[in-house]
């Protein structure tokens, strides 16, 4: 069996690109095997389990940032993790080992390098994380999502692939998506989502925006709002009082339906989100998560900002009036009720080719 190991951890922003890549590798006749952590929130493990791919669990967590007993014990836990990785790689015998960023990649790629297995890391964000900055010194190839990221790495190793995006969120007819969400296909639709961390301020101000716009524009506008678990009950009650079409939910597995019938997006700026919005060619107001490491969400969004089309506003600076002003620039945009968006190519196809070059085989 031609195995390829993919190390993932952290949030969906690191894991979903790995899943997208795994699909391409499987289509090429390879067997993707994930190494994933089992942290307390279980996000990465849950996503990998649901994907149906084989996986191995590595009990390892990032070092604490403050002086503590955990920090003193970390070197011993790191050594333990290295031996655990060696055991996994000895059993799996991968052709290539890939790291998708975040802390779990570090011991996995380090052992792979020691064992002289070809290695590649993929950096999703415009500002690389610490794990990938360190790993870039020892891996054979560095794949990046934003071309400006190359300044952080040895340019001889860098390949620009962009960020893998889910194929299943495309090729959806607007009419079909609107019917599934029980909203109108011919009404200007704003899609709001903030993610599981730190979205309360965004959620609250966007409800105020929705209320004001509904009052002013009546049935000319409608909203799709993914609130997250914490704010759903409160916001759902508020939206229920607005007598107009809307779709309010705490989470969406089939987010492609939301994109398919949207005309404008208000969202955070994780690398995956930025690339999805870009491929749908939608006007967008990006409000980056303010506590992202090195403020990387801000720089992700600035890379695709376009005058009057895509705007980046930091959370500390947002006001209801400015958001309304941006949305109202686009309300009169022509609506194509027959729209179906299909990208010409997908980044994971390019990334898979780069991976397979390391095996001396062609995709």
C-alpha positions in Angstrom: 0.0 0.0 0.0 1.3 3.4 -1.0 0.8 5.4 2.2 1.1 9.2 2.6 0.9 10.6 6.1 -0.8 14.0 6.8 -0.4 15.6 10.2 -3.2 17.8 11.3 -4.3 19.6 14.5 -5.9 22.7 15.8 -9.0 24.1 14.1 -10.8 23.3 10.9 -8.6 25.9 9.1 -5.7 23.4 9.4 -7.7 20.2 9.0 -10.0 20.8 6.1 -7.1 21.6 3.7 -5.6 18.2 4.7 -8.9 16.5 4.0 -9.1 18.1 0.5 -5.6 17.1 -0.2 -6.3 13.5 0.9 -9.1 13.2 -1.6 -6.7 14.1 -4.5 -4.0 11.7 -3.2 -6.6 8.8 -3.0 -7.8 9.5 -6.5 -4.1 9.1 -7.6 -3.9 5.7 -6.0 -2.4 6.6 -2.7 -3.6 5.8 0.8 -3.8 8.9 3.1 -3.2 8.2 6.8 -3.8 11.1 9.2 -1.9 11.7 12.4 -4.2 13.8 14.6 -4.3 14.9 18.2 -7.1 14.2 20.7 -7.2 17.6 22.5 -9.9 18.7 24.9 -12.2 20.3 22.3 -11.7 17.4 19.9 -12.3 19.5 16.8 -9.5 18.1 14.6 -10.2 14.5 15.6 -13.9 14.9 15.0 -13.4 16.2 11.5 -10.9 13.5 10.6 -13.2 10.8 11.9 -16.1 12.1 9.9 -14.0 12.2 6.7 -13.7 8.4 6.7 -9.9 8.3 6.2 -7.6 6.1 8.3 -5.9 7.9 11.2 -3.5 7.5 14.1 -3.8 9.5 17.4 -0.8 11.2 18.8 -1.1 12.4 22.4 0.8 15.7 22.2 -0.1 19.3 22.9 1.6 22.6 22.4 3.9 23.9 25.2 2.3 26.4 27.6 3.4 30.0 27.1 3.7 30.8 30.8 6.1 29.3 33.4 4.3 26.4 35.0 4.8 22.7 35.9 3.5 21.9 32.4 6.2 23.9 30.8 8.9 22.1 32.9 7.5 18.8 31.9 7.1 19.6 28.3 10.6 18.4 27.2 9.8 14.9 28.6 6.4 14.9 26.8 8.1 16.0 23.6 10.6 13.1 23.7 7.7 10.8 24.4 5.9 12.1 21.4 8.9 11.6 19.2 9.0 7.9 20.1 5.3 7.6 19.5 5.7 9.1 16.1 8.6 6.8 15.3 6.4 3.8 16.1 3.6 5.1 13.9 5.9 5.9 10.9 7.6 2.5 11.3 4.2 0.8 11.0 2.8 3.0 8.2 6.0 3.3 6.1 4.8 6.4 4.2 6.2 7.6 0.9 5.8 11.2 2.0 5.0 13.0 5.3 3.0 16.2 5.1 2.4 18.8 7.9 -0.6 21.1 7.6 0.7 23.6 10.2 0.0 23.9 14.0 2.0 22.3 16.8 1.3 18.6 16.0 3.3 18.8 12.8 6.5 19.5 14.6 7.3 16.1 16.1 5.9 14.3 13.1 8.0 16.1 10.5 11.1 16.0 12.7 10.9 12.2 13.0 10.2 11.9 9.3 13.3 14.0 8.6 15.4 11.8 10.8 14.1 8.7 9.0 14.9 10.4 5.7 11.3 10.3 4.5 10.5 13.1 2.0 8.6 15.9 3.8 6.4 18.9 2.8 4.6 21.5 4.9 1.7 23.6 3.8 1.1 27.1 5.2 -2.5 28.2 5.0 -2.0 31.8 6.3 -0.2 34.8 4.9 1.8 35.1 8.2 3.3 31.6 8.9 2.9 30.0 12.4 5.9 29.2 14.5 5.7 25.4 13.8 6.0 26.0 10.1 8.7 28.6 10.4 10.8 26.1 12.3 10.0 23.1 10.2 10.8 25.0 7.0 14.5 24.7 7.9 14.4 20.9 7.7 11.7 19.9 5.1 12.2 19.4 1.4 9.3 21.6 0.2 7.2 24.4 1.5 3.8 25.0 -0.1 2.1 28.4 0.5 -1.4 29.8 0.1 -0.5 33.5 -0.2 2.4 34.5 -2.5 3.6 37.1 -0.1 4.4 34.4 2.5 7.5 33.3 0.6 9.6 36.0 2.3 9.4 34.0 5.5 11.0 30.9 3.9 13.9 29.7 1.8 12.6 30.6 -1.6 14.3 27.6 -3.3 11.9 25.4 -1.3 8.8 27.4 -1.9 5.9 26.5 -4.2 2.7 28.5 -4.5 -0.3 26.2 -4.5 -2.9 28.5 -2.8 -5.1 27.0 0.0 -7.1 23.8 -0.6 -10.9 24.4 -0.7 -13.7 22.0 -0.4 -15.0 20.9 -3.8 -18.5 20.1 -2.4 -19.3 23.8 -1.7 -19.3 24.5 -5.4 -21.3 23.4 -8.4 -24.6 24.2 -6.6 -27.5 25.9 -8.3 -28.6 29.1 -6.6 -32.3 28.1 -7.0 -31.7 24.7 -5.4 -29.7 26.2 -2.5 -32.4 28.8 -1.8 -35.1 26.2 -1.8 -33.2 24.0 0.7 -32.8 27.0 3.0 -36.4 28.2 2.5 -35.4 31.6 1.3 -35.9 33.5 -2.0 -33.6 32.9 -4.9 -34.2 36.4 -6.4 -33.6 38.5 -3.3 -30.3 40.1 -2.3 -28.8 37.8 0.3 -26.2 38.6 2.9 -24.3 35.7 4.4 -22.8 36.2 8.0 -20.6 33.8 9.9 -18.0 34.3 12.5 -16.7 30.9 13.6 -16.6 29.3 17.0 -14.2 31.7 18.7 -14.9 35.3 19.5 -17.9 35.9 17.3 -20.3 37.4 19.8 -19.5 41.1 19.0 -19.8 40.3 15.3 -23.1 38.5 15.8 -24.6 41.3 17.9 -23.7 44.1 15.6 -24.8 42.2 12.5 -28.2 41.6 14.0 -28.5 45.4 14.6 -27.5 45.8 11.0 -30.1 43.3 9.8 -32.8 44.9 11.8 -32.0 48.4 10.3 -31.8 47.1 6.8 -35.0 45.1 7.1 -36.7 48.2 8.3 -35.4 50.3 5.4 -35.4 47.8 2.5 -38.2 45.4 3.5 -38.4 42.4 1.2 -35.5 43.5 -1.0 -33.0 41.9 1.4 -32.6 38.7 3.3 -30.0 37.1 5.6 -28.2 33.8 6.2 -26.6 33.9 9.7 -24.4 31.1 11.2 -24.3 32.2 14.8 -22.3 29.5 16.5 -23.5 27.6 19.5 -23.1 30.2 22.2 -25.3 32.9 20.6 -27.8 30.9 18.7 -30.8 30.9 21.1 -30.6 34.6 21.8 -30.2 35.6 18.2 -32.8 33.2 16.9 -35.4 34.7 19.2 -34.4 38.2 18.0 -34.6 37.3 14.3 -37.9 35.6 14.8 -39.4 39.0 15.4 -38.4 40.2 12.0 -41.2 39.3 9.6 -39.1 38.5 6.5 -37.1 35.7 4.9 -34.0 34.6 6.7 -32.1 31.4 7.6 -30.6 31.4 11.1 -28.6 28.4 12.3 -25.8 27.6 14.9 -23.8 25.5 12.5 -23.9 24.4 8.8 -22.4 21.2 7.4 -23.6 22.1 3.9 -22.2 25.6 3.9 -22.0 25.4 0.1 -25.8 26.1 0.0 -25.2 29.4 1.9 -22.5 30.5 -0.5 -24.5 29.4 -3.6 -27.4 31.8 -2.9 -25.4 34.7 -1.3 -24.6 38.1 -2.9 -22.4 39.5 -0.1 -20.5 38.0 2.8 -19.6 39.4 6.2 -17.1 37.0 8.0 -13.9 36.4 9.7 -10.7 36.0 7.6 -9.3 32.5 8.2 -7.3 31.4 5.1 -10.0 28.9 4.0 -12.8 31.4 4.3 -10.8 34.1 2.3 -10.1 31.6 -0.5 -13.7 30.4 -0.6 -15.0 33.9 -0.9 -12.4 34.7 -3.5 -13.4 31.7 -5.6 -17.1 32.6 -5.4 -16.1 36.1 -6.4 -18.4 37.7 -3.8 -18.2 41.2 -2.3 -17.1 40.8 1.3 -16.6 42.6 4.5 -13.8 40.8 6.4 -13.7 41.4 10.2 -10.6 39.4 11.3 -10.5 37.5 14.6 -8.6 40.0 16.7 -6.7 37.4 18.8 -5.3 35.3 15.9 -1.5 34.7 16.2 0.5 37.6 14.7 -2.9 39.0 13.6 -2.6 36.7 10.5 -6.3 36.9 9.7 -6.0 40.6 9.1 -3.1 40.0 6.6 -5.0 37.2 4.9 -7.9 39.5 4.2 -5.7 42.5 3.2 -4.2 40.3 0.4 -7.6 40.1 -1.4 -9.0 43.5 -0.4 -10.3 45.4 -3.4 -11.6 49.0 -3.5 -15.4 49.0 -3.0 -15.6 45.3 -3.4 -13.9 43.6 -0.5 -13.2 45.6 2.6 -11.2 44.8 5.8 -12.2 46.4 9.1 -10.7 45.4 12.4 -13.2 44.4 15.1 -12.2 47.3 17.3 -13.2 49.7 14.5 -16.5 48.3 13.3 -19.7 50.4 13.5 -23.2 49.6 12.4 -23.2 52.6 10.2 -20.1 51.6 8.3 -21.3 48.1 7.7 -24.7 49.4 6.4 -22.9 51.8 4.1 -20.8 49.0 2.6 -23.8 46.7 2.2 -25.9 49.4 0.5 -23.2 49.9 -2.1 -24.1 46.4 -3.4 -27.9 46.0 -2.8 -28.7 47.1 -6.4 -26.2 44.6 -7.9 -27.9 42.4 -10.5 -28.9 38.9 -9.2 -28.3 35.9 -11.4 -30.9 33.4 -10.2 -29.3 30.7 -12.5 -25.8 31.1 -11.0 -23.7 28.0 -10.6 -20.1 28.6 -9.5 -17.4 26.1 -10.6 -13.7 27.1 -10.2 -11.5 26.3 -13.2 -9.1 24.4 -11.0 -8.7 23.6 -7.3 -5.5 24.3 -5.2 -5.4 20.8 -3.8 -4.8 19.4 -7.3 -1.7 21.6 -7.6 -0.6 20.6 -4.0 -1.1 16.9 -4.7 1.2 17.2 -7.7 3.9 18.8 -5.6 3.5 16.0 -3.0 3.8 13.3 -5.6 6.9 14.9 -7.1 8.5 13.9 -3.8 7.7 10.2 -4.6 9.2 10.5 -8.1 5.8 9.6 -9.5 3.3 11.7 -11.5 -0.3 12.4 -10.6 
